[in-house]
Amino acid sequence: MNKKDLTVLAYMIAQTVLKEMGKEKKDSAEYVDIHVAAEMLGYSITYMRQIKNRFQFIKIGNNKQGRIMFKRVDIENYYYQNLKEHEN
């Protein structure tokens, strides 16, 4: 397992633990910001901005300076789909 795999696994375990403890905030768990999404996928933030339309996302705030938020499940699914494609 490489560092990126461990990061994603640790994130998923943490989310599961929080759900079990009942302390997870529903809205914040459903979306991750562009920085977290880029880290999960091993991409730069610049590249993540270029491919943002591949995912469902929302923009919070000013049109130009807004914060881009992606659905966490979409990022995870994309990661695992691309991981399988690269293994073959």
N, CA, C and O atoms as a GROMACS GRO file, in nm:
protein
  352
    1MET      N    1   0.084  -0.117   0.000
    1MET     CA    2   0.000   0.000   0.000
    1MET      C    3   0.089   0.124   0.000
    1MET      O    4   0.184   0.134   0.077
    2ASN      N    5   0.056   0.218  -0.088
    2ASN     CA    6   0.134   0.341  -0.091
    2ASN      C    7   0.071   0.446   0.000
    2ASN      O    8  -0.033   0.422   0.062
    3LYS      N    9   0.134   0.562   0.006
    3LYS     CA   10   0.090   0.668   0.097
    3LYS      C   11  -0.052   0.715   0.064
    3LYS      O   12  -0.131   0.740   0.155
    4LYS      N   13  -0.084   0.727  -0.064
    4LYS     CA   14  -0.217   0.773  -0.105
    4LYS      C   15  -0.324   0.672  -0.060
    4LYS      O   16  -0.429   0.712  -0.010
    5ASP      N   17  -0.296   0.542  -0.077
    5ASP     CA   18  -0.390   0.438  -0.034
    5ASP      C   19  -0.412   0.445   0.117
    5ASP      O   20  -0.525   0.432   0.164
    6LEU      N   21  -0.304   0.464   0.191
    6LEU     CA   22  -0.315   0.472   0.337
    6LEU      C   23  -0.395   0.595   0.380
    6LEU      O   24  -0.473   0.588   0.476
    7THR      N   25  -0.377   0.706   0.310
    7THR     CA   26  -0.450   0.828   0.343
    7THR      C   27  -0.600   0.808   0.323
    7THR      O   28  -0.681   0.845   0.408
    8VAL      N   29  -0.637   0.748   0.210
    8VAL     CA   30  -0.778   0.724   0.182
    8VAL      C   31  -0.835   0.625   0.282
    8VAL      O   32  -0.946   0.646   0.333
    9LEU      N   33  -0.762   0.519   0.311
    9LEU     CA   34  -0.807   0.419   0.408
    9LEU      C   35  -0.826   0.482   0.546
    9LEU      O   36  -0.926   0.456   0.612
   10ALA      N   37  -0.731   0.562   0.589
   10ALA     CA   38  -0.740   0.627   0.720
   10ALA      C   39  -0.861   0.720   0.724
   10ALA      O   40  -0.931   0.726   0.825
   11TYR      N   41  -0.885   0.793   0.616
   11TYR     CA   42  -0.999   0.884   0.609
   11TYR      C   43  -1.130   0.805   0.621
   11TYR      O   44  -1.220   0.845   0.695
   12MET      N   45  -1.139   0.695   0.549
   12MET     CA   46  -1.261   0.614   0.551
   12MET      C   47  -1.284   0.551   0.689
   12MET      O   48  -1.397   0.544   0.736
   13ILE      N   49  -1.178   0.506   0.753
   13ILE     CA   50  -1.190   0.450   0.888
   13ILE      C   51  -1.236   0.558   0.986
   13ILE      O   52  -1.323   0.533   1.070
   14ALA      N   53  -1.178   0.677   0.975
   14ALA     CA   54  -1.216   0.786   1.064
   14ALA      C   55  -1.364   0.821   1.046
   14ALA      O   56  -1.434   0.844   1.145
   15GLN      N   57  -1.411   0.824   0.922
   15GLN     CA   58  -1.552   0.855   0.898
   15GLN      C   59  -1.642   0.747   0.957
   15GLN      O   60  -1.748   0.778   1.013
   16THR      N   61  -1.602   0.621   0.944
   16THR     CA   62  -1.680   0.511   1.001
   16THR      C   63  -1.687   0.521   1.152
   16THR      O   64  -1.793   0.501   1.212
   17VAL      N   65  -1.574   0.551   1.215
   17VAL     CA   66  -1.571   0.566   1.361
   17VAL      C   67  -1.661   0.680   1.406
   17VAL      O   68  -1.737   0.665   1.502
   18LEU      N   69  -1.654   0.793   1.335
   18LEU     CA   70  -1.738   0.907   1.370
   18LEU      C   71  -1.887   0.874   1.355
   18LEU      O   72  -1.968   0.915   1.438
   19LYS      N   73  -1.922   0.802   1.250
   19LYS     CA   74  -2.062   0.762   1.231
   19LYS      C   75  -2.108   0.676   1.347
   19LYS      O   76  -2.218   0.694   1.400
   20GLU      N   77  -2.024   0.582   1.386
   20GLU     CA   78  -2.059   0.491   1.495
   20GLU      C   79  -2.074   0.567   1.627
   20GLU      O   80  -2.157   0.531   1.711
   21MET      N   81  -1.997   0.669   1.644
   21MET     CA   82  -2.003   0.748   1.768
   21MET      C   83  -2.119   0.848   1.764
   21MET      O   84  -2.154   0.906   1.867
   22GLY      N   85  -2.178   0.868   1.648
   22GLY     CA   86  -2.290   0.960   1.636
   22GLY      C   87  -2.251   1.106   1.640
   22GLY      O   88  -2.335   1.192   1.665
   23LYS      N   89  -2.122   1.135   1.615
   23LYS     CA   90  -2.075   1.274   1.623
   23LYS      C   91  -2.053   1.336   1.486
   23LYS      O   92  -2.010   1.451   1.476
   24GLU      N   93  -2.081   1.262   1.382
   24GLU     CA   94  -2.056   1.314   1.248
   24GLU      C   95  -2.163   1.415   1.210
   24GLU      O   96  -2.282   1.393   1.234
   25LYS      N   97  -2.121   1.524   1.152
   25LYS     CA   98  -2.214   1.623   1.100
   25LYS      C   99  -2.250   1.580   0.958
   25LYS      O  100  -2.162   1.565   0.874
   26LYS      N  101  -2.378   1.561   0.932
   26LYS     CA  102  -2.421   1.505   0.805
   26LYS      C  103  -2.374   1.588   0.685
   26LYS      O  104  -2.321   1.531   0.590
   27ASP      N  105  -2.391   1.719   0.689
   27ASP     CA  106  -2.354   1.802   0.575
   27ASP      C  107  -2.205   1.800   0.548
   27ASP      O  108  -2.164   1.790   0.432
   28SER      N  109  -2.124   1.808   0.650
   28SER     CA  110  -1.979   1.814   0.629
   28SER      C  111  -1.924   1.680   0.582
   28SER      O  112  -1.820   1.677   0.517
   29ALA      N  113  -1.990   1.570   0.615
   29ALA     CA  114  -1.942   1.438   0.575
   29ALA      C  115  -1.972   1.409   0.428
   29ALA      O  116  -1.904   1.329   0.365
   30GLU      N  117  -2.074   1.474   0.374
   30GLU     CA  118  -2.114   1.446   0.238
   30GLU      C  119  -2.025   1.515   0.136
   30GLU      O  120  -2.013   1.469   0.022
   31TYR      N  121  -1.962   1.623   0.174
   31TYR     CA  122  -1.879   1.700   0.081
   31TYR      C  123  -1.739   1.722   0.138
   31TYR      O  124  -1.720   1.734   0.259
   32VAL      N  125  -1.642   1.726   0.047
   32VAL     CA  126  -1.504   1.761   0.084
   32VAL      C  127  -1.461   1.876  -0.004
   32VAL      O  128  -1.506   1.888  -0.118
   33ASP      N  129  -1.374   1.962   0.048
   33ASP     CA  130  -1.329   2.075  -0.035
   33ASP      C  131  -1.225   2.029  -0.136
   33ASP      O  132  -1.179   1.915  -0.131
   34ILE      N  133  -1.190   2.118  -0.225
   34ILE     CA  134  -1.101   2.083  -0.336
   34ILE      C  135  -0.964   2.037  -0.288
   34ILE      O  136  -0.900   1.956  -0.354
   35HIS      N  137  -0.919   2.089  -0.174
   35HIS     CA  138  -0.788   2.051  -0.122
   35HIS      C  139  -0.788   1.905  -0.075
   35HIS      O  140  -0.695   1.830  -0.104
   36VAL      N  141  -0.893   1.865  -0.005
   36VAL     CA  142  -0.905   1.727   0.042
   36VAL      C  143  -0.924   1.633  -0.076
   36VAL      O  144  -0.863   1.526  -0.081
   37ALA      N  145  -1.008   1.672  -0.172
   37ALA     CA  146  -1.031   1.590  -0.290
   37ALA      C  147  -0.902   1.569  -0.368
   37ALA      O  148  -0.872   1.457  -0.412
   38ALA      N  149  -0.825   1.674  -0.386
   38ALA     CA  150  -0.698   1.663  -0.458
   38ALA      C  151  -0.602   1.570  -0.385
   38ALA      O  152  -0.535   1.489  -0.448
   39GLU      N  153  -0.597   1.582  -0.254
   39GLU     CA  154  -0.509   1.494  -0.176
   39GLU      C  155  -0.554   1.349  -0.184
   39GLU      O  156  -0.471   1.259  -0.197
   40MET      N  157  -0.683   1.325  -0.177
   40MET     CA  158  -0.735   1.189  -0.185
   40MET      C  159  -0.698   1.123  -0.318
   40MET      O  160  -0.669   1.004  -0.324
   41LEU      N  161  -0.700   1.203  -0.425
   41LEU     CA  162  -0.672   1.149  -0.557
   41LEU      C  163  -0.524   1.157  -0.597
   41LEU      O  164  -0.483   1.099  -0.697
   42GLY      N  165  -0.446   1.228  -0.518
   42GLY     CA  166  -0.305   1.244  -0.552
   42GLY      C  167  -0.282   1.344  -0.663
   42GLY      O  168  -0.182   1.336  -0.734
   43TYR      N  169  -0.373   1.438  -0.679
   43TYR     CA  170  -0.364   1.540  -0.783
   43TYR      C  171  -0.328   1.675  -0.722
   43TYR      O  172  -0.344   1.696  -0.601
   44SER      N  173  -0.279   1.764  -0.806
   44SER     CA  174  -0.257   1.901  -0.760
   44SER      C  175  -0.392   1.973  -0.758
   44SER      O  176  -0.488   1.930  -0.822
   45ILE      N  177  -0.398   2.081  -0.684
   45ILE     CA  178  -0.521   2.159  -0.678
   45ILE      C  179  -0.551   2.221  -0.814
   45ILE      O  180  -0.667   2.231  -0.853
   46THR      N  181  -0.449   2.262  -0.885
   46THR     CA  182  -0.467   2.317  -1.020
   46THR      C  183  -0.532   2.215  -1.112
   46THR      O  184  -0.626   2.248  -1.184
   47TYR      N  185  -0.481   2.092  -1.111
   47TYR     CA  186  -0.538   1.988  -1.195
   47TYR      C  187  -0.681   1.955  -1.152
   47TYR      O  188  -0.768   1.931  -1.235
   48MET      N  189  -0.704   1.955  -1.021
   48MET     CA  190  -0.838   1.927  -0.970
   48MET      C  191  -0.937   2.031  -1.020
   48MET      O  192  -1.051   1.998  -1.052
   49ARG      N  193  -0.894   2.156  -1.028
   49ARG     CA  194  -0.982   2.262  -1.082
   49ARG      C  195  -1.011   2.238  -1.230
   49ARG      O  196  -1.121   2.266  -1.277
   50GLN      N  197  -0.912   2.185  -1.303
   50GLN     CA  198  -0.930   2.160  -1.446
   50GLN      C  199  -1.030   2.046  -1.471
   50GLN      O  200  -1.101   2.048  -1.572
   51ILE      N  201  -1.035   1.948  -1.382
   51ILE     CA  202  -1.122   1.832  -1.404
   51ILE      C  203  -1.247   1.834  -1.317
   51ILE      O  204  -1.318   1.733  -1.309
   52LYS      N  205  -1.275   1.945  -1.252
   52LYS     CA  206  -1.386   1.950  -1.156
   52LYS      C  207  -1.520   1.910  -1.216
   52LYS      O  208  -1.607   1.861  -1.144
   53ASN      N  209  -1.538   1.930  -1.345
   53ASN     CA  210  -1.666   1.897  -1.407
   53ASN      C  211  -1.688   1.746  -1.423
   53ASN      O  212  -1.796   1.704  -1.464
   54ARG      N  213  -1.590   1.666  -1.391
   54ARG     CA  214  -1.607   1.520  -1.391
   54ARG      C  215  -1.687   1.474  -1.269
   54ARG      O  216  -1.731   1.359  -1.264
   55PHE      N  217  -1.704   1.561  -1.173
   55PHE     CA  218  -1.768   1.528  -1.045
   55PHE      C  219  -1.885   1.621  -1.019
   55PHE      O  220  -1.894   1.730  -1.075
   56GLN      N  221  -1.976   1.575  -0.932
   56GLN     CA  222  -2.078   1.666  -0.882
   56GLN      C  223  -2.010   1.757  -0.781
   56GLN      O  224  -1.935   1.710  -0.696
   57PHE      N  225  -2.036   1.886  -0.790
   57PHE     CA  226  -1.977   1.979  -0.695
   57PHE      C  227  -2.070   2.097  -0.672
   57PHE      O  228  -2.160   2.125  -0.751
   58ILE      N  229  -2.044   2.163  -0.563
   58ILE     CA  230  -2.115   2.287  -0.534
   58ILE      C  231  -2.010   2.394  -0.510
   58ILE      O  232  -1.896   2.364  -0.473
   59LYS      N  233  -2.048   2.517  -0.530
   59LYS     CA  234  -1.958   2.629  -0.505
   59LYS      C  235  -2.023   2.717  -0.400
   59LYS      O  236  -2.136   2.761  -0.415
   60ILE      N  237  -1.950   2.741  -0.294
   60ILE     CA  238  -2.000   2.821  -0.184
   60ILE      C  239  -1.932   2.956  -0.187
   60ILE      O  240  -1.809   2.964  -0.189
   61GLY      N  241  -2.011   3.062  -0.189
   61GLY     CA  242  -1.954   3.196  -0.186
   61GLY      C  243  -1.951   3.263  -0.321
   61GLY      O  244  -2.019   3.221  -0.415
   62ASN      N  245  -1.872   3.368  -0.329
   62ASN     CA  246  -1.855   3.452  -0.447
   62ASN      C  247  -1.822   3.368  -0.570
   62ASN      O  248  -1.750   3.269  -0.560
   63ASN      N  249  -1.876   3.406  -0.686
   63ASN     CA  250  -1.852   3.331  -0.809
   63ASN      C  251  -1.705   3.306  -0.838
   63ASN      O  252  -1.667   3.194  -0.874
   64LYS      N  253  -1.623   3.409  -0.824
   64LYS     CA  254  -1.482   3.395  -0.859
   64LYS      C  255  -1.399   3.338  -0.743
   64LYS      O  256  -1.304   3.264  -0.767
   65GLN      N  257  -1.434   3.371  -0.623
   65GLN     CA  258  -1.356   3.330  -0.507
   65GLN      C  259  -1.426   3.221  -0.425
   65GLN      O  260  -1.387   3.195  -0.311
   66GLY      N  261  -1.528   3.157  -0.481
   66GLY     CA  262  -1.605   3.059  -0.407
   66GLY      C  263  -1.525   2.934  -0.372
   66GLY      O  264  -1.423   2.903  -0.435
   67ARG      N  265  -1.573   2.864  -0.273
   67ARG     CA  266  -1.510   2.740  -0.227
   67ARG      C  267  -1.577   2.623  -0.299
   67ARG      O  268  -1.699   2.607  -0.291
   68ILE      N  269  -1.499   2.541  -0.369
   68ILE     CA  270  -1.550   2.428  -0.444
   68ILE      C  271  -1.555   2.306  -0.352
   68ILE      O  272  -1.456   2.269  -0.290
   69MET      N  273  -1.673   2.244  -0.346
   69MET     CA  274  -1.695   2.127  -0.261
   69MET      C  275  -1.745   2.012  -0.347
   69MET      O  276  -1.839   2.028  -0.426
   70PHE      N  277  -1.682   1.895  -0.332
   70PHE     CA  278  -1.718   1.777  -0.408
   70PHE      C  279  -1.789   1.676  -0.319
   70PHE      O  280  -1.765   1.670  -0.199
   71LYS      N  281  -1.877   1.596  -0.379
   71LYS     CA  282  -1.937   1.486  -0.305
   71LYS      C  283  -1.828   1.385  -0.272
   71LYS      O  284  -1.759   1.335  -0.362
   72ARG      N  285  -1.814   1.354  -0.146
   72ARG     CA  286  -1.709   1.263  -0.100
   72ARG      C  287  -1.720   1.127  -0.168
   72ARG      O  288  -1.619   1.071  -0.210
   73VAL      N  289  -1.840   1.075  -0.180
   73VAL     CA  290  -1.858   0.943  -0.238
   73VAL      C  291  -1.814   0.941  -0.385
   73VAL      O  292  -1.762   0.840  -0.432
   74ASP      N  293  -1.833   1.051  -0.457
   74ASP     CA  294  -1.788   1.057  -0.597
   74ASP      C  295  -1.636   1.052  -0.607
   74ASP      O  296  -1.581   0.986  -0.694
   75ILE      N  297  -1.569   1.122  -0.516
   75ILE     CA  298  -1.422   1.122  -0.516
   75ILE      C  299  -1.370   0.982  -0.484
   75ILE      O  300  -1.279   0.933  -0.549
   76GLU      N  301  -1.429   0.918  -0.382
   76GLU     CA  302  -1.388   0.783  -0.345
   76GLU      C  303  -1.412   0.684  -0.459
   76GLU      O  304  -1.326   0.602  -0.490
   77ASN      N  305  -1.529   0.692  -0.523
   77ASN     CA  306  -1.560   0.602  -0.634
   77ASN      C  307  -1.464   0.623  -0.751
   77ASN      O  308  -1.417   0.527  -0.811
   78TYR      N  309  -1.435   0.748  -0.782
   78TYR     CA  310  -1.341   0.780  -0.890
   78TYR      C  311  -1.202   0.723  -0.860
   78TYR      O  312  -1.136   0.668  -0.947
   79TYR      N  313  -1.160   0.738  -0.735
   79TYR     CA  314  -1.030   0.686  -0.694
   79TYR      C  315  -1.023   0.535  -0.715
   79TYR      O  316  -0.928   0.486  -0.776
   80TYR      N  317  -1.122   0.463  -0.664
   80TYR     CA  318  -1.119   0.317  -0.674
   80TYR      C  319  -1.138   0.269  -0.817
   80TYR      O  320  -1.081   0.166  -0.855
   81GLN      N  321  -1.216   0.340  -0.897
   81GLN     CA  322  -1.232   0.304  -1.037
   81GLN      C  323  -1.100   0.320  -1.112
   81GLN      O  324  -1.061   0.232  -1.188
   82ASN      N  325  -1.032   0.432  -1.089
   82ASN     CA  326  -0.904   0.456  -1.156
   82ASN      C  327  -0.795   0.364  -1.104
   82ASN      O  328  -0.706   0.325  -1.179
   83LEU      N  329  -0.801   0.329  -0.976
   83LEU     CA  330  -0.704   0.237  -0.919
   83LEU      C  331  -0.716   0.102  -0.989
   83LEU      O  332  -0.614   0.042  -1.024
   84LYS      N  333  -0.837   0.053  -1.010
   84LYS     CA  334  -0.859  -0.076  -1.077
   84LYS      C  335  -0.812  -0.071  -1.222
   84LYS      O  336  -0.754  -0.167  -1.271
   85GLU      N  337  -0.837   0.042  -1.291
   85GLU     CA  338  -0.795   0.056  -1.429
   85GLU      C  339  -0.644   0.053  -1.442
   85GLU      O  340  -0.591  -0.002  -1.538
   86HIS      N  341  -0.573   0.113  -1.345
   86HIS     CA  342  -0.427   0.117  -1.350
   86HIS      C  343  -0.365  -0.017  -1.310
   86HIS      O  344  -0.250  -0.044  -1.346
   87GLU      N  345  -0.439  -0.100  -1.237
   87GLU     CA  346  -0.386  -0.230  -1.197
   87GLU      C  347  -0.389  -0.329  -1.312
   87GLU      O  348  -0.308  -0.422  -1.316
   88ASN      N  349  -0.482  -0.310  -1.407
   88ASN     CA  350  -0.496  -0.404  -1.520
   88ASN      C  351  -0.395  -0.378  -1.627
   88ASN      O  352  -0.393  -0.448  -1.728
   0.00000   0.00000   0.00000
